[in-house]
Amino acid sequence: MKNTACLLFFFLTACTCNVFRPCKTEIVLPVLNEKYDLWIYAKYVVSNDGILKNKYVGIRRDGTIGEISDQKPLHETIIDAGRHILAPGFINAHDHLAYNHRGPSYKYASFRAERYNHRRDWSGGCRGYEKRQNKKTGRPAFLIWNELRQVVAGTTSNIGNGGYRGFLRNFGDFPNEGLTLSKEIWNDTFPLKDNDECKHMLEKGDDYPFHPQNKPDNVYIIHVAEGKDAVARNEFVNISSDEGKRNNILGENIGLIHMVGVLEQDVKKVADAKATVIWSPRSNFALYGVTAPVSLMKDYGINLALGTDWAYSGSAHILEELKVAADYNEKYLNNIFTAKELWQMATVNPAKLMQLSDQIGDIRPGMQADLVLFYLGDREFKTDEEAYKAIISMDSSKTDLVMRGGTILYGRWTLLDGVISDIPGDFDEFFGAKYYIGATVETGYSYEELLAANKRGGTYRLFPNLSRKKTPITYPVSLKNKLYPAAPAYTGQISPADPDGDGITVKDSDPEYFNPIRPVDQTDNAGRQTRARRLKK
């Protein structure tokens, strides 16, 4: 499909050759039928404009979508997915890929485990807390495996560092596999350069080692307010004000990761600046017992994107994170978000942040062919909302094809036989069927090599078992807080007296929406709840 495929493959292979691992020769590449464009016929096609039924999606040889048609093309190569739903490849808005080789830590899953107040409490062992940290890997076989785990769940792009060339588009790290970036994408875990263990945990003031500035030519994505006390909020104060040493960097090109410990006036600042908030609920619940005030953020019209954070306390891939967000939305936020709005958090919304809405995150002519097919069987949808819900309900066992920019990365062989060539070492049996894994072309390592290396290294499995109950909790909890003993405890348990599970049974400001009193509310909000909904004028 792409004439550059062979040149790219041999370039990547040469990069991985050394005296310990000789170069490979005489490999037959999987080449799409060069005589025709490729078409995908799907029962349903999901787009931001709605759900289309029984469509043929044409893919040009440059890897973009050319046409969406009702008519079957004649004399051309067609992948017949008449029992599938075709959707845009997911964009994971935040993940530390280099930390995902060990998978979830079940210590975080304990209902009785104490939650932290700030990220330096667990990552640095500050303020009397136990240090918990997963080690970073730089091994190519592990990094590729971490990416592949997301690919098989339908992800084609990741915002974050620590990946490897091929498979995912890694924005902020490796080249972005065919995209034209209008702005450089820059990820920064510590924008205030306060990563010196416990020294700069400031409840007030601007005495940080560094104060960043907004560079209009960049999309600047930063961790901020990761925690639930004044120390966390002070990070936001220092990037949203021009007082003292501070610089207000907020703008449309700014992505704010986590934003847990913020108040309503902070949310308003983000909304006024048209910045994006990147939400990682599972990791937030596991570490802090509470997450960003996303219902309030929605009312203020903030662009929300979804990210897995890392597998250690978060999700192994974006489909898991979507389920956590949907579960929280239903149980604790009175379904303030529609299924389509949740789906947008993993597609069009992160594309908007990166100013790539004309290239990825949706299915329409001219867009990159970043596509995923999920198996539906005989399921039918009466409304568009049902189709968006169906996407969220999928797991990686239902992923039958993943394509990035017209290049097939992964797929069920019954769909691909006759479309691409057979490469020895790049197949395996999953869920009782044969699947192609495009490791050799993408990375220079065969799937067999990756599988063997990861078995030896004891890394986390490729397909997480979603039925296991020991994955990090998906509900909020806060036990007695040793740093803030007056902070109310809550267990997330819903009852007639506490329908939102936030532990407040008398004079709850928003009884149908979870918004507990956090340490930051005690210190910075006169002990009141930060509202879960914006007051109507």
Protein Blocks (a to p, Z undefined) as FASTA:
>chain_A
ZZklmmmmmmmmmmmgcfklccdehiacddddfkbccddddfbdcdfkbccehiaddddf
kopafbdcfbdcehiacdddfkbccddddddfbdcfklmmnopafklmpmklccdfbfkl
mmnopghiacddddddfbfklmmmmmmmmmmnopabdcdehiaeejiacehiaceehiac
fbdcdddfblnopaghjlmccfbdjddfbdcdddfkbccdddehiajbfklmmmmmmmmc
cehjbccfbdfkbccehjlmccfklmmmmmmnopacdddfklmmmmnopacdfklmmmno
pacdddehiaklmcfbfklmmmmmmmmmmmmnoomacfklmmmmmmmmmmmmnopmmmgo
pacehiacddddddebjaccfbfklmmmmmmmpcfklpcbdceehiafbdcfklmgokac
cdehiacceehiacddfklmmnopafklmmmmmmmnopacfbdcfkbckbccfbdcdddd
fklmmbccdehiacfklmnonopaghpablmbccdddfklmmmnnopacdfbdcdZZ
